Amino acid sequence: MEEFRKIGKTSSGLVASQKRTVLGERELNEMLDLEKTSQTFSRQVGLMALDLHGVSDSNEVVRTVVKYASSLLTCHDVGVLLTYPTVTYASSYGGNGRGLIDKVPTFEARESEAIAIDDTRVGTELPEWSSAVDQLGFRSVASLPLLTNRRLYGVLNLFHRYPNVFKDRRLAFANLFAMHSAIALATSMEESA
């Protein structure tokens, strides 16, 4: 619904009006929540970047990424599987994801997108992965490529105990987080080489 309202007199004495959209309380709260979430996300990713500045040990980068992902993306467990250069290294915040290493979806193409499974107990395109995740007590999982313009460094896996968690906004934030994490990994590997 749109309306016009008076916003005051101009210096010439004329009344100016401005067209605005009238939002319902729910829409306004969602918009304010998104703004607050965006600000928090930006601040936390900035702090992660500061923590990672100058770190050349990829294991330390992984530990830091896992720590921030767990709190910022509110996950019950986080795993990172590195597939580059040749060593595969996994880290898990809660410890449960370690048994999933051989079942983690791999990303071959540079254009890879996140894989999100809404409910591990409902038919999915990745039944072996869903079943393995479900056996550990997680109902939702998102697997995001740690990808730069040059190469794929690995996969960031986010686990949650409840179904239907990694939807729209949360998945978009997770994708942004994975991009920043990939850049941190690339930088640390270049510095250590």
C-alpha positions in Angstrom: 0.0 0.0 0.0 1.4 3.4 -0.9 0.5 6.8 0.5 1.8 10.4 0.4 2.6 12.3 3.5 3.7 15.8 4.2 7.3 16.2 5.3 7.4 19.9 6.1 7.7 23.3 4.5 10.5 24.2 2.2 12.5 27.4 2.4 10.1 28.9 -0.2 7.1 28.1 2.1 5.8 25.3 -0.1 4.8 22.0 1.4 6.7 19.1 0.0 5.5 15.5 -0.1 7.2 12.2 -0.4 5.9 9.0 -1.7 6.6 6.1 0.6 5.6 2.5 1.0 3.6 1.6 4.1 4.9 -1.7 5.5 3.0 -3.9 7.8 4.5 -4.7 11.2 5.7 -8.1 10.1 7.4 -6.8 7.0 9.0 -4.0 9.0 10.3 -6.4 11.6 11.7 -8.7 8.9 13.5 -5.8 7.3 14.9 -4.6 10.6 16.0 -8.2 11.5 17.8 -8.5 8.1 19.5 -5.2 8.6 20.7 -6.2 12.1 21.8 -9.7 10.9 23.7 -8.1 8.0 25.5 -5.7 10.3 26.4 -8.5 12.7 27.5 -10.7 9.9 29.7 -8.0 8.4 31.3 -7.2 11.7 32.0 -10.8 12.5 33.5 -11.6 9.1 35.6 -8.4 9.5 36.9 -9.7 12.9 37.6 -13.1 11.3 39.7 -11.3 8.6 41.6 -9.5 11.3 42.2 -12.7 13.2 43.5 -14.3 10.0 45.7 -11.5 8.8 49.2 -12.8 8.4 48.4 -16.4 9.3 50.3 -18.7 7.0 49.3 -22.0 8.6 46.3 -23.5 6.8 45.4 -25.6 9.9 45.1 -22.4 11.9 43.0 -20.8 9.2 40.7 -23.9 9.3 40.3 -23.7 13.1 39.5 -20.0 12.9 37.0 -20.6 10.1 35.3 -23.4 12.0 35.1 -21.2 15.2 33.5 -18.3 13.4 31.2 -20.4 11.3 29.8 -22.2 14.3 28.8 -19.1 16.1 28.0 -16.8 13.2 25.9 -19.3 11.2 24.5 -20.9 14.4 25.4 -24.5 13.5 25.6 -27.5 15.8 28.7 -28.7 14.0 31.0 -27.4 11.3 33.4 -29.4 9.2 36.1 -28.3 6.7 37.5 -30.8 4.2 40.5 -29.5 2.4 41.2 -31.0 -0.9 44.1 -28.8 -2.0 47.0 -29.0 -2.5 47.3 -32.8 -1.9 46.7 -33.3 1.8 43.1 -33.8 2.9 42.5 -32.3 6.3 39.2 -32.2 8.2 38.3 -30.2 11.2 35.1 -30.4 13.2 33.9 -28.0 15.9 31.6 -30.5 17.6 33.7 -33.6 16.7 30.7 -35.5 15.2 31.5 -34.7 11.6 34.8 -36.4 11.5 33.3 -39.7 10.5 31.8 -38.2 7.4 35.0 -37.4 5.5 34.6 -40.2 2.9 31.0 -39.2 2.2 31.3 -35.5 1.8 30.0 -34.3 -1.6 32.9 -33.1 -3.8 32.8 -30.1 -6.0 34.5 -30.6 -9.4 33.4 -27.6 -11.4 34.4 -24.0 -10.7 30.8 -23.0 -11.0 29.8 -25.2 -8.1 27.0 -24.0 -5.8 26.1 -24.9 -2.3 24.3 -28.2 -1.7 21.7 -27.8 1.0 19.7 -30.8 2.3 16.6 -29.5 4.1 15.8 -32.8 5.8 18.2 -35.8 5.9 15.2 -38.1 6.6 13.3 -37.2 3.4 14.4 -38.4 0.0 17.3 -36.4 -1.4 19.7 -36.5 -4.4 22.5 -37.6 -2.1 21.0 -40.5 -0.1 24.4 -41.8 1.2 25.4 -38.4 2.5 22.0 -37.7 4.0 21.9 -41.1 5.7 25.4 -40.6 7.2 24.5 -37.1 8.4 21.2 -38.3 9.9 23.0 -41.1 11.8 25.0 -38.5 13.6 21.8 -36.7 14.7 21.7 -33.9 12.2 18.6 -33.1 10.1 19.9 -30.3 8.0 23.2 -29.9 6.2 24.8 -27.4 3.8 28.0 -28.1 1.9 29.6 -25.1 0.4 32.6 -25.0 -1.9 35.7 -23.2 -0.7 36.4 -21.8 -4.1 38.4 -18.9 -5.5 38.9 -17.8 -9.1 42.0 -20.0 -9.2 40.9 -23.3 -7.6 38.8 -25.3 -5.3 40.4 -25.6 -1.8 37.8 -27.8 -0.2 34.3 -27.9 1.3 32.7 -26.2 4.3 30.0 -28.3 5.8 27.4 -26.9 8.2 25.3 -29.2 10.3 22.1 -28.6 12.3 20.0 -30.8 14.4 16.7 -29.4 13.1 15.3 -29.8 9.6 14.8 -26.9 7.1 17.5 -24.7 8.6 19.6 -23.7 5.6 17.1 -21.7 3.6 17.3 -18.5 1.6 18.9 -15.9 3.9 20.9 -18.2 6.0 22.2 -20.1 2.9 23.1 -16.7 1.3 25.1 -15.7 4.4 26.8 -19.1 4.4 27.8 -18.7 0.8 29.4 -15.3 1.5 31.1 -16.8 4.5 32.5 -19.6 2.4 33.8 -17.2 -0.1 35.7 -15.2 2.5 37.0 -18.5 4.0 38.3 -19.6 0.6 40.2 -16.4 0.2 41.7 -16.8 3.7 42.8 -20.3 2.8 44.3 -19.2 -0.5 46.2 -16.4 1.1 47.6 -18.6 3.8 48.7 -21.3 1.4 50.4 -18.7 -0.9 52.2 -17.2 2.1 53.4 -20.6 3.3 54.6 -21.7 -0.2 
